[in-house]
Structure formats: structure tokens, C-alpha cells
């Protein structure tokens, strides 16, 4: 493969997939109400990144930014959301994963990255490289028996906590 001849940037972490899934906004049109969209990514020179899949709290009242954070003049305290139910974590993760795979399959401008060669190809083909990342391991079974399944779907990065 030829060497990539242009310099762009590769994002180390973003929450675009969760935000797209929850908001329904269009990833392929300019939209200033989100982390990333294809037109702005191209204009900025973004070549790819780690696109996080985060399993959010089960209860809507625990989802708002800053939930449980109390600050006064002398201290701060966080009341963390309750532990995620395992079945919910798998279901929600699979919803975002399937949403992402469907989006990628419907667009020639983005590519799921499985290995280093895929990164080079996506840059040379002017596609946005999506490295799937799990932010948290709630959807992975304790014995890791479903980790290979996620790997086959494209998971390449994991932040366990």
C-alpha cells in the first residue's frame, strides 16, 4: 500500500455514536448541535478516531449532565447512578452497535476499522476511520465469553471503567 501523503488528525475519544443514536440527528449533514458530523470532520481534516459506545444509566432522571453532583462553597459530592443491570447493558450496547453498523453499511464515506491496514485504506480512500471503543465493560460478561463476538463486530478498544 502506498504511504499516506496528507496529514490530518485522529481523535482519541468521542461520544458521537451515543449522541447520534439518542438524538436522531443526521451524521452526514452539517450540524453544530453535536460532537462530529461528516462535513465538519472533513473540513477540519479529521481522518478518524475512537468512537465510544457508552451504556447510559437505565433511568432517565439519572442521564442528565451533572446528575448527582452537588457543589457548595466548601466541597463537592457525587451521588453516582445505580449499577447497570447486565441485561440492559447488553441490550443498549447492541442497539448502538447495530445502529452504527447499519450507518456504516449505508455510507461510502465511513469505515469500521479492524486493523492497521484498514486505517491506511480509509485515509487513502478519504473515508472517516471509525475505531469502535467501549467506554465501560458493562456489556462484557464476567467470563469474557462474549468479548470475541464484539471483536468480530469491530470492537478494538476498551476502557473497562
CORQUI-V530030 format. One record per backbone hydrogen bond with DSSP energy under -0.5 kcal/mol. CO is the residue of the C=O (numbers start at 1). NH is the residue of the N-H. If there is no record, write none. Layout:
BEGIN
CO_NH, CO_NH
END
This chain:
BEGIN
6_8, 9_47, 9_48, 11_50, 14_52, 15_19, 16_20, 17_21, 18_22, 19_23, 20_24, 25_27, 26_29, 27_38, 37_41, 38_42, 39_43, 40_44, 41_45, 41_46, 42_45, 45_9, 47_129, 48_11, 49_51, 49_131, 50_14, 50_52, 51_133, 52_18, 52_54, 53_135, 54_56, 58_60, 59_62, 60_63, 64_67, 66_69, 68_70, 68_79, 70_77, 75_72, 77_70, 78_80, 85_89, 86_90, 87_91, 88_92, 89_93, 90_94, 91_95, 92_96, 93_97, 94_98, 95_99, 96_100, 97_101, 98_102, 99_103, 100_104, 101_105, 102_106, 104_107, 107_110, 109_128, 111_130, 112_114, 115_118, 115_119, 116_120, 117_121, 118_122, 119_123, 120_124, 121_125, 122_127, 123_126, 127_129, 128_111, 128_130, 129_49, 129_131, 130_113, 130_132, 131_51, 132_156, 132_157, 133_53, 133_135, 134_136, 134_159, 135_55, 137_140, 139_141, 141_144, 144_147, 144_148, 146_150, 147_151, 148_152, 149_153, 150_154, 150_155, 151_154, 154_132, 157_134, 158_160, 159_136, 160_137
END
